[in-house]
Amino acid sequence: MESAFEVKNLTKSFGDVTALDNVSVSVPKPAVVGLIGRNGSGKTTLLRHVIGLYLPTSGRCTTLGCPSDKLGPNELSRIGVVHQENRFLEWMKVEQQLRYVSTFYRHWDRDLEERLLDELELESSARVGTLSPGNAQKLGIILAVCHRPDLLILDEPVSGLDPITREQFLKFLLELLQQDANTIVISSHVLHDVEKVIDRVICLDRGRIRADASLDDLQERFAEWRVTARNGRLPTRFEEDFVVSRDGDSRQARLLVDGASGNLDAFKAKYGVDVANSPLNLEQMFPLLLQENE
C-alpha cells in the first residue's frame, strides 16, 4: 500500500533539546489518523517535517513519494494544511484571500468553497484582520480543503470552534474521505471529537512513539471492568498483570485493564464476581498510552 508519508529513524534536535527521537512511522492512503500527545510531545515538529518546513537532524521523511526536503509545486498542490496559528493577509477581505490563494492551485472547487462559507457561517465580505480566532480558523479550514488535497494535515483545527461548528466540520471530514479517498491527519487535544472520525491513533510523548495502532485494536485492548462480588469480599489487589488500576471497596471495584481479552470468564470464575465490561474512549486511554515503556 502506498504511503501518504513515511518517516524513518527521524531525529530532530534544536540545540540541546531533542524534539523527535528516532521516530519511524508510515501513514497509508486513505486513512484518518489522530496524532495525539501532550504539549511539547513533538506533534507539530513531526507535521512540519511532513510538509517540508523542517529538515531532519538525522533520518528521513518522504511525503507523497517524494523526499520532504525536495517537495515541489506538484507535491505541494496535493497537500492541504491548517496550522495551529494561521497567518493571513489581514488587509484583505475573506473573498480576496480566497481568490488569492486559489490562484496557486490548478483545481479549486468553488462550489465547495461556497458551501463551506455558508455552513461555517463565514462572511466573505469580512476583513481578515478583524476575524475572531474561531472565524480565522474557519477561513484556514476552507483554504486548506478547497483544492481537494490528497493529504490534509490539521494541527489543532477545532480548538477555536464552537461545539456546533465542530460537529459540522467533523461531518464534512468524513464526507471528504468518502468522496476523495484521501489521507487526513488530525493533531488535537480535543480527543472526544477526534475519536468520532479517526481510524488510527499515533501517540507521541517526549519525541517518541508510544502507540501506533488502529482505534479498533486499542478499544479491544483497553477496557473498564465494573466488578461486583457475588458473595464475600473483593481482594484489595488483583494479581493479574492485565489489571492496570483498581478503585472501589470490598464489594464493588472499577478496574482498568490492558490486554485482558479472553481472560474475562476465567477472572469471574476465579474471584466469584460479576463483571460489566466497557471499552474505554480515547480520552480514558490516553494516560494509559503515555505509560507505555515508562
Residue pairs with C-beta under 8 A, 6 or more apart in sequence:
1 28
1 29
2 28
2 29
2 65
3 26
3 27
3 28
3 29
3 62
3 65
4 27
4 28
4 29
4 31
4 63
4 64
4 150
4 151
4 183
4 185
5 26
5 27
5 50
5 61
5 62
5 63
5 64
5 68
5 151
6 25
6 26
6 27
6 61
6 62
7 23
7 24
7 25
7 26
7 46
7 49
7 50
7 59
7 60
7 61
7 62
8 24
8 59
8 60
8 61
8 62
9 22
9 23
9 24
9 58
9 59
9 60
10 20
10 22
10 23
10 24
10 46
10 49
10 56
10 58
10 59
10 60
10 61
11 18
11 20
11 21
11 22
11 23
11 56
11 57
11 58
11 59
12 18
12 19
12 20
12 42
12 45
12 49
12 54
12 56
12 57
12 207
13 19
13 57
18 207
19 42
19 45
19 207
20 42
20 45
20 46
20 49
20 207
21 206
21 207
21 208
22 59
22 208
23 42
23 46
23 59
23 204
23 207
23 208
23 209
24 59
24 209
25 202
25 209
25 212
27 33
27 183
27 185
27 200
27 202
28 183
29 150
29 151
29 181
29 182
29 183
30 177
30 181
30 182
30 183
31 183
31 184
31 199
31 200
32 173
32 177
32 183
32 184
32 186
32 197
32 198
32 199
32 200
33 183
33 184
33 185
33 186
33 198
33 199
33 200
33 201
33 202
34 186
34 187
34 188
34 191
34 194
34 195
34 198
34 200
34 201
34 202
34 215
34 282
35 43
35 46
35 47
35 185
35 186
35 187
35 202
35 204
36 43
36 187
36 188
36 191
36 194
36 201
36 202
36 203
36 204
36 282
36 286
36 289
37 43
37 203
37 204
37 205
37 210
38 205
38 290
41 204
41 205
41 206
41 207
42 204
42 206
42 207
42 208
43 155
43 187
43 204
44 84
44 155
44 187
45 54
45 207
46 204
47 153
47 155
47 185
47 187
48 54
49 55
49 56
49 61
49 68
50 61
50 63
50 68
50 151
50 153
50 185
51 63
51 68
51 71
51 76
51 79
51 81
51 153
52 63
52 68
52 69
52 70
52 71
52 76
55 69
60 67
61 67
61 68
61 69
62 68
63 71
63 75
63 79
63 151
64 71
64 75
64 78
64 79
64 150
64 151
66 72
66 75
71 79
77 104
77 105
77 106
77 147
78 149
78 150
78 151
79 149
79 150
79 151
79 152
79 153
80 144
80 145
80 147
80 149
80 151
80 152
80 153
81 144
81 152
81 153
81 154
81 155
82 137
82 140
82 141
82 144
82 153
82 154
82 155
82 157
83 140
83 155
84 155
84 156
84 159
86 136
86 137
86 139
86 140
88 97
88 128
88 129
88 136
88 139
88 140
89 96
89 97
89 100
89 128
90 127
90 128
90 129
91 127
91 128
91 129
92 100
92 127
92 128
93 124
93 125
93 126
93 127
93 128
94 117
94 122
94 123
94 124
94 125
94 126
94 127
94 128
94 131
94 139
95 124
95 125
97 128
97 139
97 143
98 113
98 124
98 142
98 143
98 146
101 143
102 108
102 113
102 146
102 147
105 147
107 147
107 148
108 146
108 147
109 146
109 147
109 148
110 146
112 145
112 146
112 148
113 142
113 146
116 122
116 138
116 141
116 142
116 145
116 146
116 172
117 123
117 124
117 142
119 168
119 172
120 138
120 141
120 142
120 165
120 168
120 169
121 165
122 135
122 138
122 139
122 142
126 135
128 136
128 139
131 139
132 160
133 160
134 160
134 161
134 162
134 165
136 160
137 157
137 158
137 159
137 160
137 161
138 161
138 165
140 157
141 154
141 157
141 169
144 152
144 154
145 152
145 176
148 176
148 180
148 182
149 182
150 180
150 182
150 183
151 182
151 183
151 185
152 176
152 182
152 183
152 184
152 185
153 185
153 187
154 184
154 185
154 186
154 187
154 188
155 187
156 187
156 188
156 189
157 169
157 186
157 188
158 166
158 169
158 170
158 188
158 190
158 193
159 188
159 189
159 190
161 169
166 190
166 193
170 193
170 196
170 197
173 184
173 186
173 197
174 197
176 182
176 184
177 184
184 197
186 194
186 197
186 198
188 194
191 281
191 282
191 283
191 286
192 281
192 282
192 283
194 282
195 215
195 281
195 282
195 283
198 215
199 214
199 215
199 216
200 212
200 213
200 214
200 215
201 211
201 212
201 213
201 214
201 215
201 218
201 282
201 289
202 209
202 211
202 212
203 209
203 210
203 211
203 212
203 286
203 289
203 290
203 292
204 210
205 289
205 290
210 289
210 290
210 292
210 293
211 218
211 289
211 292
213 221
215 282
218 282
218 285
218 289
219 279
219 280
219 285
220 261
220 279
221 258
221 259
221 261
222 256
222 257
222 258
222 279
222 280
222 284
222 285
222 288
223 256
223 257
223 260
223 277
223 278
223 279
223 280
224 254
224 255
224 256
224 257
224 277
224 278
224 279
224 280
224 284
225 254
225 255
225 256
225 257
225 260
225 264
225 267
225 275
225 276
225 277
225 278
226 252
226 253
226 254
226 275
226 276
226 278
227 234
227 248
227 252
227 253
227 254
227 255
227 271
227 273
227 274
227 275
228 251
228 252
228 273
228 274
228 275
229 250
229 251
229 252
229 271
229 272
229 273
230 272
230 273
230 274
231 272
232 272
233 250
233 251
234 248
234 249
234 250
234 251
234 252
234 253
234 271
234 273
235 271
236 250
237 246
238 246
238 255
238 271
240 260
240 263
240 267
242 257
242 258
242 259
242 260
242 263
243 255
243 256
243 257
243 260
244 255
244 256
244 257
244 258
244 288
244 291
245 255
245 256
246 253
246 254
246 255
247 253
247 254
248 254
256 280
256 284
256 288
258 288
260 267
264 275
264 277
267 273
267 275
268 274
268 275
280 288
